[in-house]
């Protein structure tokens, strides 16, 4: 897959020649709904025997339209690109969501973006919007298209009676419901970052931890302790991970991600690791003594091992 970074107005020398099937969306999380849309687009591209292009933006439209500078993402651009490649996308076109493209009218967006990307077929969700103004919805897209491209509209995708969407997944993660979030994503939610030195408290208790320096704008699961798996140097290990403020040792304002990796004792300071979240164990607790915390960590370890033993993960 080729990733193409573009700005508005589009320079044709950056765009592949020839028609494409164009899938539209922000695709944060690349969840089951997104996957269904891209699969439909892939089928259309195969039928037409032309490439599949996905168009997304470098930042969420809310950052531009609503000024949400601290918007937190389910996937980084790198993670999104990896998911797209696995789904068989040929080109991932990433727009810099600057004032130029954000201020376009719906018709100008069609004329100066969709058509300029050589779309022969456009695939988008029922709730996709484009350009500024009230008429930038899928119902009006055929009028702006003027028969220059076909349109495939993907209906609402549901799980347990609720729309599969990035907002619901964010809500689940914020509540610590990683099991439910993973069901909608279609894969375990993950965060990658470098291992940085901590305060060595885990080592003193017999539970050595890897402390993760996580991306600032990546959404974190809610405060608590989780059953996780950790990818270190290409190998996955079972682990338990705490997201919290270390309240037993004095509350701090910073949230720490600390992982105890089972059956692992190598020095990995500075290594890039990935934490995949599987199951919520408990909330963060304050213990009266070190012994009380150690006893609880033994229970957390047992519950995590039991979880992986009894699940298909």
N, C-alpha and C positions, 0 to 999 in steps of 0.2 A: 504494500500500500504506500502511496505517496501522499505526504502532507504538504498542502499548499497554503502559505500564509499570504493573505491579500488585504488590501485597504481599499477604501472607496475614493475615487472612481476606479473600477477594475481595469487593470492593464492587461490587454489580451495576450501579451507575450508570456504571461504567467499561467494562462488557462490552457489546458490540453485542447487540441483541435478535435473537431468532431462532436456529435451529439452525445449526451449522457442522460441516464436516469438520475434525477436529482432528489435526494431525500432531505427534507427541511426540518429543523428542530434544534433546540439547544442541547438536548440529550444528556443532561446532567444525571449521572448514575448509570446511564445506558441500561435501564431496568427492563423488565419483561415486556412492557408496553413498547418501549423503544426498539427492543429486539424484534418484536413482531413487525413493526413498521419497516425496519431495515430488511428483514427477511422478505417482505412483500416487494420492496424495492429491488432486492437482488433477483427475485423471480422475474420481475418486469425487465430488468437489464439482460438477463439470460435469454428471455423470449425475444427481445429486440436485438440481441447480440451486440450490445454497446456497453461501455463501462458504467459502473455505479459510483456516483459522487455523493458524499454527504456534506452538507454545508452547515456549519455551526459558527459560534462567535467566541472570541477570546475571553469575554466576560459576560456575565448574565445581564440580559437587558434591564433588570431591575437596578443595576448599578447606574446605568445611564438615565433611565426614565424616573426612578424613584430615589436616586442618590444613596442607595444602600451600599456604601463603600466597604462595610464589614461583612458583606454577603459571604456565607460559608458554602462550600461546594461538596458534593458527594464524590466527584471525580476531578482530578487535575487534568489538564490537557493531555499530559503524557498517558495517564490511565485511560482517558477517553479514546485516544488514538490506538492504544493496545486493544481495547474492546472492539473498535471498528475493524481493525485488521483481522481479528478472529472471526468476525461476522462476514468477511468476504468483501469489504468495501475496497474499491480501487483507488479512489481519491478522497481525502479528507480536506475540505477547504475551510480554513479558519479565518473568519473576518475579524479585523480589528474594529470592535464596536465603538467607533468614534462618532463625533457629531454628524459627519456627512451621511453615513448610512442610517443613523438613528433618526434623522430628521426627514427622511424620504416619505413622500405620500405613498399610499398603497400602489397606485399605478406606476409611479416612478420606481418603486422597489421591484415590481415585476419587470418593467422595461430595462432598468439599469443594473439589476442583480440577477434575477432568474434567467432572463433571456441572454444576458451577457455570459452566463455560465454554460450556455449551449444546451439548456434543458429541452429534451424531447418529451420526457415524462416527468411530472412532479409528484412526489409522494409525501404526504404530510398528515398529521393527526387532525381529528375533527375540530380541535380547539386551537390550531396553529394560527398565529396572527403575524402580520408583516407590515412594515411601514408604520406611520403615525396616523391617527384619526380613527373614527368609529367604524369605518367600512373596511377595515383590514382583516377580514375573516375569510374562512373557507367558502362561505356562501357566495361571496362576491368575487372569488378568484377566477371563475370562468369568464366573467365580464372583462377583467383586466388581461386575461390570457389571450383573448381575441383569436382563439383556435391555433395559437402558435405552439402549444404543447398540450399533451394529455394531462389529466389530473386524476390521481388515485387518493381518495380520502380514507384514512384508517379510522374506524369507529372507536368509541371509548372501550378500553380494556379494563376488565374488573377482576378483583380477587376478593372473595368472601363478601360480595355485595358492595365493595368500595372501589372507586376508580384507582387504578394503578398509576401513581404519579410521584414525582420527586418530592413534592411537599409532604405527602403522607409518609414517605420513607424518612424524610428529615424528622418528622414528628416522632416516629417510632424510635429512631436513634436517640433523639433527645430524651426520650422516656426510658432509655435503656433496653428497649424491646428489639434487640438485634435479631432474635429468631424471626420475628414478623417482618423486619426490614429485609432480611435475607430472602424470605419467600417472595417478596415483590421484586427484588433485584435479580433473582435467579442465580445468585452466587454470594459467597460470604463477603460482607463489607470489609474493606481493608484500608490500612493506612501505612505508608512507607516513610522512613526517615532514618537518620543516622543515630547510632548508639553513642550517647554522651556520658561522661562520668557523673555519678550521683554521690550520695553521702554515705554509701557503703553500709547502710543500716540492714539491708536484706542479707548481705554476706554475714553480718554479725549474728543474725537469727537463723542461719542455715538455709536461707532462701535467697540466693544471689539473684539480682535482677538486672535486666538490661533497661536502661532509661532512654526513651525515644524522644528525639528532637523532631517533633511533628510539624508539617506545613501549617503556617499561621491561618490560612483561609480554608482549611479542610475541616468539615464538621466532625466533632468527636461524639462517641456514644456518651450517654448520660453517666454521671458520677456513679461508680460502683466497681464490682469485681466480676470478671468474665472468664469463661472458658474460651481459649483462643488457640490458634496455631501460628507459629512464627517461621517465616522463611529466612534462613541464614545460609549464605553462601550456596544457594541453590537447593537446599534441603529443608523440608517442612518438619517442624517439631511440635508436639503438643505442649501447651503452656497455659498459665493463668495470668491474667493481666488486670492491673488496677488502674482506674482512671479516677484521680482524686487529688485532695489537698494535703494528704499526710496529716490528718487531724490528730492522730495519736501523738505525734511529735511536735505539735504546735501548728496551728492553722497558717497556711501561706496563701497568698492571692493567686499564685500560679497553679495551673492544673498540671499534674505529672502523669505520664503514662509509664508504668513500671511493669515489666514482664519477667516472670520466673519461668525459664525454659526447662522443661523436664529432660533429664538424662543428657545434660549438656553443660560443659564447664570450660569452654574455650574463651580466650580474651578476644572480644569483638568490638572494643572501643573504636569508633570511627567507621565501622562497617555500616552499610545500608541494609536494613532489614525491613520485612513486611509483616505487619500484625493483621491477621484475619480473625474477625470477631464472629463467634458461633453461638454463645449462650450466656445469658445473664445469670450470675450466681447470687449476688446479694448487694446491698447498698454499702456505702462507706460507713465504717463504725469507729468510734473512739473507744480504746481499751484502757483499763485502769493500770494494766501492767504489761510488760514485754511478754511474759508467759502467756497471758490471755491472747495476745495477738498471734503468738507462735501456734498455740492450739488451734486458732481459727484458720491459720494458713494451712495447717495439716488437713483440716476439714475441706478447705477450698480445693486443695490438691486432689483429695480423694473424690470429691464430687466431680471435678473436671475429668479425671481418669474414667470414672463411671459413665459420665456423659458420652465421651468418645467411644467407650467400649460398647455402649448400648445404642449408639446412633449410627447412621450410614455415612456420616461425614468423615 
